[in-house]
């Protein structure tokens, strides 16, 4: 799929454990079906926008380090300034969507932690469908066609079939890095 990059092993071992500990020490918002944390800017899910008063401050050091690495590795041209952490328990997911087009820049990067899952992509203009198995520590980068022409979702289920093998899901966390576009 044009504009989609998958980087296995982007964050592993002790580094991944430290990120998970930092997340677990944070304050989770429980207003959605899944728990979330916002960093840099707060995203308003109901209004589907980044409000004028949404600035939360700079990214914490542990996320700032990852954001700088995303630039150094060539995934972003400018430092991402907004991160949403999502927690998914077995049976939870997120419905098909395209990240807010007027709110966020042209690159979206998602770091998977703790457990694997399948992400499903559907083309907005036809019936095309693709799936990607997101392994713990992997990075998925969407830009161009993958960012704007395809929806992505994590189906709400307790297991996935990957290469013909049923894989039970465990607790999964993801960090989605974006650049806010202020109006």
N, C-alpha and C positions, 0 to 999 in steps of 0.2 A: 504494500500500500504506500503510495507516494506521500512523503512527509512523516512517516512513522519510523522511529528508531527504537530498538530494544537493546539495552545494555545489561547483560547478566552480570551479577557480582559487583555492581557499582558500590555497594556498601555491605561489608560482611564482618563476621567475627565480633571482636570487642567494640568496634566502631558502631555497628548496628545495635549491639546491646546497650551502649551508652545513649544512643538516640531514643531507644524504647524506654529507658529509665527516665530520661528527661520528659518524654511525653506523659508517662504515668505519674510524674510529679506535678504535672500541670492541671489546670482546671478544665474539665470536660463540660461542654454544653450539651444538655440532654433534651433539648426541645425538638429535635428531629428523631426519626426512628433509630438512628445511629448516633453515637457520640462524636462530637467534633471539637476542635480547637482552632482558633483563628490567630494568625500572627501577622504583624505589619499593618494589615487592614482587615476590617470585618466585612464579610460579604453578607448581604441581606437576602436570604433565600426567598422570602415572600415577595419582595419587590423586584427580585432578580437584578440587583444593582449593588454597586459599592457607594453607599451614601456619602454626602459631603463630610459628615462628622465621623467617618469610619476609621480614621487613622488611629492605630493603637500604639505606634512607636516603632522603633527599629526592630528588626528581627533579633531574637536572642542569639548570643554568640554561637551556640551549637548549630542553629539554622543558618546563620550568616556564613559560617565556614562551608556548609554544604552549598549555599547559593554561590559563593565565590568559586567553588570547585566546578559548578555547572557552567560558569563563564569560562574558566580556565580550560575546561575540556571541550569548549566550543559549542555547547548546547544552547546557550543564550548569548546574545550580543551585548546585553546590558544586565546588570545585577537584578535578579528577581527580588521583588519587595513585598510579596504577599505569599503566605503559605496557609493552606488548610490541611489540618490533620484529621483524618477520618478513621474511626474504629469500626470494624465489621466483625460481628460474631457470626458463627455458623448460622445460615438461614437469612442473614441480612445482605443487602446489596444497595445499589443506586440505580435509578431508572435511566433509560436512554436520554442523553442530552448532549448538547454542544456547550462548552463553557462560554459564559456570557461574552458575546462578541464586542459590544461597545465598552465593556468593563476591563477586559484583559488583553494584553498584547498577543502577538502571533505565535508565541511558543508556550506550551504547557508541558511540564515535566512531572511525572508521578513516580515516587520512590515507594516500592512495596516492602513491607516488613512483616516478620513473624510467620505468616502462612501464605501459601499459594492460593490463587484463584484464577478464574477465566474472565477476561474482559472481552466483550462482544462489541464489534463495530458494525454499523449498518449505514450504507450510503444513503444520503438524503434524497438523491434523485432517481434511484432505481432500487432493485431488490438485492443488490450485492451485500454479502455478509462475510465478515472475517472474524476470527477469534485469536486471541493471544493468551497463552498461559503466563501469568505474572508470578515469577518465583520470588521468594524472599530475598531481599537485597538487590533486586533488579530495578532498573530505571527505564521508564517508558516515556519517550519524547514525541509530542505531536506538534506539527507545524504544517503550513501549507494546506494541501488537500486533507490530510488526516485531521487537522485542527478544525477546518471549516466545513468540509463536505461530508463528513462522517459523524454520526452520533456514536457515543461509547457508553457502555453500561456494564455493571457487574450484576448479573442475575441473582436475585435473592433465593439462595438454595444452600443446602448443607454440604453438597459435594459437587464436583465437576468431573467430566469425562475428558481426560487428556491422553491423546494417542491410544485410545481404546481402553484406558485403565481408569477405574473410578478412584478419585482422590477425595477423601474427606477434608473439609475445611476446618481450620482452627481459628483462633482469634487472629485477625489481620489488622494491621494499621497501614495507612498510606499517608505520604506527605506530598501534596500537590503544590508545586512552585509556579508562580505566575508573576507577571509584571502588570501593575495597575495602570490603566489609562484613565486619567481624571478628565472630566468634561469641563 
